[in-house]
Amino acid sequence: MARGAAPRDRAHAEPEKLAIFGGTPVLAPGSHRAWPIVTDDERARVTRVLDRGVLSGPFAPESLALEAEFAKFVAAKHCLLSHCGTGALVMALAAAGVHAGDEVIVPAYSFVATPLAVAQIGAIPVFVDVEAETGCIDPSLIEAAITRRTRAIMPVHMHGCAADMAAILAVAHERGLLVVEDAAQAHGATFDGRPVGALGHAGGFSLQSSKNFAAGEGGLFVTNDAAVAAEANSIRNFGQDVTRADAASHDATRPLDGTRALDSQRVGSMYRGNEMMAAFARAQLARLPERTAALQRRAERLSAALGELQGVIPPRTPARRTSVHHKFRVHFDPAIAGVDLSPQRLRDVMILALRAEGLEVVLWQSVPLPAQKVFQRRDASTGFPHAAEGGADLAVNYDPARYPVTAKLLAGSVVLFSQSFPLIAQSDETVDGYIEAFRRVWHQRDALVEWTARQPS
Ligand SMILES: Cc1ncc(COP(=O)(O)O)c(C=O)c1O
């Protein structure tokens, strides 16, 4: 049952029948454009790689060119291609100086790759709650999570919105900690006008297919520190001594026969990318600024329209930061909406109603990261590192109940668009459809609430 909210945003006479009740959906099947968009440019560039016959290697030409172009794009001095974003983050953590047994402070809301990158090098992720409006780590809570084992803070620029880097870097500076940025979702987002990624000691981006900058799979490590870059390059190549000087002696007619000694200096792995990925990525990067600007205009228009609906809260980007809206999270407030449902039930019925109208609506994540089994079990058989003596009490830190902002955010919001059909790929007309569907559904929320009450719980 709906409580008596102001009727002005409720349905008046004869509203369009909602698709969930048998009406015609706002968006017909096939209205969404799949991502990434592949043009003749991508085809030509990948074909050139195949014709050239050099498919891989740390000094292969497409990879080197992509690294130079992306370094420029994010104003970083050094960039290295890797085969995925998680690999780039592992390289960033290890090269910056995080070791087994160290603790790394991460947000309780992210994709699991953030804490797993930490655990993969034998370090311990320690969770901190997030800002309600952005989902980025809440800098005011970091201090309380620092122990004598803490080595780094790993902010995530969630959904493409820059984290509060000034506050994070200030805590890190004060406490002598490293800052390693998970910029997997945030290609081109800025803090105080500076692109994120290399604002701290090192960072990593993802080129996985859903990302605004997509290459199927792939990752990009960035830093401004030459020593950190050299270390990351070694980690990327089995711990071998790999220097840019080797590039000069690279012989394109014998691309697999480099001059570097096969004598590993440290524990490393194989995190390199390949030439098809790099060529595809270069074509995407050439269009990224223009596509990002169009996406930001669409996101603003969508936010403005949804913000007019009482109790619908679109993403808001705080001052000093920009967002590239990789994901578009919309919150519902039942009290403001005058709806007598829990946030979760309102969210769930909105998902059903909006999907029926043809919209892509997903939860993406549904619980704070520490609730995932790997962190609840944390035994050696799962690959979880041995907890550090004198460090955080993980039984306490991994209690999901300690992350009320993350839990509330997840219970009361949805992500519009999806991995296969992200906002960056959609036309203005499709976004208009989202606005119309939202208005139609929201104006008839009383009917949805009544329908929900009749459903078996
Ligand atoms: C926040 C975040 N971190 C890390 C990753 C890992 O990137 P990848 O899938 O390229 O390894 C992703 C995306 O998948 C992500 O969204």
The ligand as a Gaussian input file, in Angstrom:
#p B3LYP/6-31G(d) Opt

LIG

0 1
 C       36.685000      -2.398000     -10.149000
 C       37.338000      -3.476000     -10.964000
 N       38.566000      -3.891000     -10.629000
 C       39.208000      -4.821000     -11.344000
 C       38.634000      -5.412000     -12.455000
 C       39.374000      -6.489000     -13.145000
 O       39.609000      -6.272000     -14.493000
 P       39.786000      -7.517000     -15.489000
 O       38.464000      -8.191000     -15.598000
 O       40.235000      -6.899000     -16.755000
 O       40.818000      -8.412000     -14.894000
 C       37.343000      -5.000000     -12.843000
 C       36.642000      -5.512000     -14.032000
 O       36.509000      -6.598000     -14.401000
 C       36.675000      -4.020000     -12.077000
 O       35.450000      -3.616000     -12.394000

